[in-house]
Amino acid sequence: MKILVCNKFYRPVGGPETIVLDTIRELEALGHTAIPFAMAHPDNRESKYSDYFVPNIDYGTRRSKGVRRLVKEAADIMYSTDARRQIEKLIADVKPDIAHAHNIYHQLSPSILCALRKAGVPTVLTLHDGKPLCANMLFLRKGQVCERCAGKWFHHAVINKCVKDSVMSSLVCCVEETVHRWLRIYERNVDLFITPSQFLKGKLVEHGRIREDQIEVLYNYAETKSITPSFTPGDYGLFLGKVESFKGIRTLLEACREIPDFEIRIAGRGTMYEEGLRIVEAENLTRVKFLGFQTGDELVRLRREARFVVVPSEWYENCPMVILEAFAAGKPVIGSRIGGIPELIEEGTDGLLYEPGDAHELASHMRTLMNDPTLASEMGRNARLKAEQRFSIEVYMQALLGIYAGVCGNG
């Protein structure tokens, strides 16, 4: 099978790109032909199809732009003729059996979906975030969960400067989403949508954007073969991720006040990093350690030697890789009851859940695992078993190929 895999980045940038690159690797290993389509960039992975890529576009540049340039960028975000022209050449030359689009917004735009439809190529689109319902894709407004635009107009995004804290950027995304909704450009050109959580699927159906029978849930994965588990309970709890208020950092620090005798390590950086350091100093939270951004062997060691991983998010997480990777490492997870998190954690079996923002309940759960290393180890074993049986990349690929076969009429 020849699969055209479309994503604006073809290099490690974030979660969607990790999935794209891993999927291409696994498809090739299984004997299929994976054909990437993305933007050109010097840091891209090598590809014999790179001549078809769209020139690199950076809409985030701060340089001064004239009106004509701004209008051109807005038009390209809504419908890129360059991207359509390039993918039409690629389709004509490789004749793919199916296309799998991921993060195509803005730089590639849904124009490529129209080209795929015209060429008769069955197409699936993975929605890694809330893009069809929210101008900034995150359901966030000034650090708080917001659904004001979902299923309605997008003018709230402009009023609140939801995109890059900019009226102009918010206006462009507002117009983009409104036009795409009027034209039903995604619904008309995509055969099947994939969401990484039942939660996101439910939101899309609830707000009338996509029909339930057009959406398939496919959870993310952990590479269990490359993550060696450790069921020995460490002597600290671990937070991994962006140090942001919507990630629950303030709630976590408040909970730490109630457990001053246990160490919590925070690995990552973000806009709350410096503020977090000030809170720790002011509150004399000597057992809270901010480690900064961690990668490679040090990240592996931190996870292996932890007692548990804590995910205190206060925004709509979909299917956090940090939970699945903690499970693969044999660590239980304490997570907030929000977004897709409760779909991953079985209360009392492989982790514990609490109401988002409830520092007292979070502290209680952390104390439970602190005081009972046997329970932490048992939960870690259950977590690893779940990762192997439900969230391995092998399980993911089997399900994905089943989706491809169904969309192509071979299922």
N, C-alpha and C positions, 0 to 999 in steps of 0.2 A: 504494500500500500504506500502511496506517495502522499505525505501529509505536509501541507503548507502551513507553517507556524508563524503567525504574525504578532509582533510585539515591537513597540517603538525603540526599545533598547535591546541590543544583543551583547550585553556585557553585564557583569554583576552590579546591580544598582540597588535592588530591594527584593522583597519577597516574591513578587510576580516574576522577576527575572530569574531568580533561583529556580522556580518551577519550570519556566520556559527552557532554560539551559539543561536542567535535569531531564525534562521530558524528551528533548531532542536527543540527548545521549542515550536514554533508555530505548527510544524508538529505533535508533540505529542499531543498538545491541540486539534487538529482537528481530532484526532483518528488514525493517521498514526503511523507507527513504524520508528523512525529515528535511524540509526545505525552509530555511529561515527567511523572513522578510522584515526589515527593520530600518533604522537610520544608520547611515555611515558614521563611523567614529574610530579614531586611532586605537582605542582600547577594546574594540570589538573582538570577539572570538573569530578565529579564521573561518571563512566560508567561501566555497567556490561560487556562491550566488551573490557575493557582495557587490558586484557591478549593478545589480538590480536595486540596491538599497537607495533610499531617499537621502539626499544631502542632510547633514546634521542641522537641526534647528534648536535653538535655545530661546524659548520665550521668556525665560526668567532674567535675561540680561537687564542690567540697570541703566544701560546707556540711553541717552535721550533719543526719542523716536519722533519723527514727523507724523502728521495726520495720515498721509498716504501710506506710510509704513504700518501704522497701527490698523488701518482699515484692511490692508492686505493680510496682516497676521490674523485678524478676526475672521476674515473670509476663509483662510486656510484652516483655521481651527474647526470651523463648521464643515468645510468640505474641501479637502486638499486635492486639487487637480493634478499636482505633481505626483502625489502618492498613488492616485488612481492610474496615472499613465505608466508608472513603473511596475505596478503589480499586474497590469494588463499584459505587459511584455513578458513578465515572469510566468503568468498563467499560460500564455500562448506557447512558451518554450518548454515548460516542464509538464503541463497538463496534469495537475494534481487531482487525486481522487477525493480529497476533502481538505478543508481549511480549518485551522483552529486559531482563532484570534484571542488575544489576551489584552494587554494594556495598549490600546491603539489610539486613545484619546489625544486630541490636539495635534500632535506632530504627524500622525498618519491619518487620523480622522475616519469616520464611517464611510468615506468615499470608497475605501477599498472593499467594504462589504457590498456596496452597489456593484462594483466590478465583478466580484465573485458571483453574485446572484445572476448578473447578465451572462456570465460564462457558464452558468449551470453547475458551479462547484458547491456541493453541500458544505454548510458552514456552521460551526459551533463557536460560541463566544463565552469565555470564562469571565465572570464579573468578580473581580477580586475585592471590590469595594462598592460603595453605594452610588456610583456615578449616575445611573439613570434617574435617581431620586434627589440628588443633592449636588449643588454646584461645586462644592469643595470636596465631594466624594466621601466625606468623613462623618456626616451627620453631627457636625460640631459647630457651635456658635459661641465665640468668646469662651472657649474651654468647656462649654456645657453641651450635653446632648440636645439636638434640635432636629425636628421633623417638619418645620414650617413650610418647606418647599415641596415636600414629598407628595406627589399626586396633585399638586396645585401649581400656582405661578411661582416663578423664581425671583421675584423682586425683593424678597426678604434678604437674599444674598447680597444685593447691591446696598440696601439700607444698612446692613450690618457689616459690610466689607468682609464677607466671609472668605474670599479668595485672596490670599497673600496680604490681607489687611489693606486692600487697595480697591477704590471705587471702580477704576478702569478695568482691572482684572476681573472683578466681580461682575461688572456689566457685560463684559465679553462672554464670560461663562454663563451668565443668565440668558443672554440672547441665544448662545449655542444650544443650551438645554431646551429652551422654548421652541426653537426651530426644529430641533430633532424630535421633540415630542409631537409637535403639530404634524410633521411629516411621517411620524412613526418609522423613522429610518432604521432603527435597530430591529423592531418587531417584523418589519417587512423583508429584511435581508438576512436574518439569522434563522437557521432551522431549529437550533436548540441552544438554550442558555445553560451554563453551568455555574452553580454557586457553591462556595466552600462551606456553607452552613444552611441548616433549615431556617435559621433566623433570618438570613438575608432573603431567601426564597419567600418566606412569609411576608416580609416587608414589601417586596416587589408585587406580590399578589394583593396584599392588603390595600395598597395605594393605587391599584388598577393599572400598573405600568406594563406588566407582562402576565400572560395567562399561566395558570398553574401547570398545565400540560406542556408548556414550552420550556420548563425549567427542570433540570436534573441536579441533585445535590451530589457533589463529589468532594469529600473532605481532603485537606492537604495531607502530607505524609511526613514521616521521619525516616531517614536512611538507617534503619536498624542494623544493617550489616556493618556499617562503619562506626556505630556508636556502641561502645562496650559498656554494659551496665555495671553499676556498683550498688549492692544492697546494704552496704555498711553505712549506717546513719552518721553523717558528719555532725559537727558541733556548731553549724551556722545555717541560717536561712538565706536564700539567694533570690534577688530580683535581677532579671536580665531584660534590657530593653531601653527605650527612650526615656530619659528622665524628664517627664512632662507632667503637668498637673492632671491632664486627662488620663494618664496612665496610673493615677492613684498614688503618686508619690507622697502628697501631703497626708493622705489617710494612712499610708504605711508608716510614715514618721510619727504620726500621732499614736498609732498602735505600739510603736517601739517604746514610747514613754511608759506603757503598762508592763513591758517585759524588759527592764533594764539589765537583767542578768543573762540575756541571750544575744548572740551576735547576729546581726543582719548585714549582709554585704549587697551593695547596689552597684551593678556593673552596667555601664552605659553613660551616655551624655545626652544633654538636651537643654532646653531653655531654663529648666529648674535646677540645673546642676549647682550653680553658685549659691542660689537661694537655699538649696538643700544643705550645703555645707554650713551656711550661716545658722540655719535652724539647729543643726547638730551641735554647733558650738554654743549657741545661746541656751539650748536646753540641756547641755552637758550629756548628750547621748553618746557616751564613749564607746558603746558596743555597736554603733552604726558606722560602717565603713563605705565611703564612696570610692570606687575603684577606677572610675573612668571607663572608656571604651575598651573592651577586651575581645580578642580574637584568637584563633589558632589553638595551640596546646594549652595556653593559660585558661582559655574559656572552657576547654574540655575538662581541665583539672578542677576548676571552680565548680562545675556542675557535678562531677563525679564525687567530690568531697563534701557536698552540701547535704543537709538533712532533708530539705524540701525546697521547692521553688515556689515563689509567691507571685501571682498575677493579679494585682489589685485594680485592674482597669476600671475606669468610670466613663467609658465611651463604648460604642458598638463594635467590639472586636468580632471578627468573623470566625476564623479558624487559626488562632495564633500558633505559629510554628514553635514558639518557645514552650508551649505545653506539650506538644507531641515529642519534641526533642528531650524534654525532661522525662517523659514517660519512657522513651527509648533508653535513657540513661539509668532507669530504675529509681526515679525520684517521684514521690507524690507531689501533687500541686494543690496549693490553696488558691482558689480563684474567686473572683466576684461573680455574682449572679447577673450577668449582663451580656447582651449580644449572643454570640455562639459559644461562649465559654461553658455554660451548663451542659451543652450537648457532648462535650468531651470528657468531663469529670463526672465519675459516678460517686456520689456522696458517700463517704465512709469506706469506700472500696479502694480507690486509687487517688483520693484527694478529698478536700473539704471545700464547701462553698459558703459564701457569706454575702449579705446585702451590700452592694457597692456604696462606699462612703462610710460604712459602719466600722469605725476603728476599734471599738470595743469587741465586736464579734470577731474581727480579724485577729486581734491580739489573743482572744480565747482559743482560736484554732491553732495559732502558732504555738501557744503554750501547751496545747494538747500533744502536738508532735514533738515538742521539746522534751516533755516529761515522759514520753513513752517511745523510746527508740525501737522497741519491738514492733509497735504499731506502724511506725514510719517505714521500717524495713518491709513489713508485710504489704503495706500499700505500694511500696516501690516495686515489689515483685509483681503485684497485680497490674501495675502501670506498664511494666515492661511487656507482660503477656498481652495486654491490650494493644500496645504499639505493634507487636509482631503480627497479631491476628487481624487488626482493623486498620492500622495506620502506617504500614510499611509501604515503601515505594513499589514493591511488587504487587501489593493489593491495589494500589492506586493505578498502576499501569494496566492491570487486568480490567479494572472497571472502565478506564478511559478507552481502551480498545473496544470494549463492549458498547460504549456510547458511539464511537466512530462507526461501528458495524451497524448499529441501529439507525443512525442518521443516513448512512449510505444505502439502507434497505437490505442489509445482509444479516440483520440481527434476528 
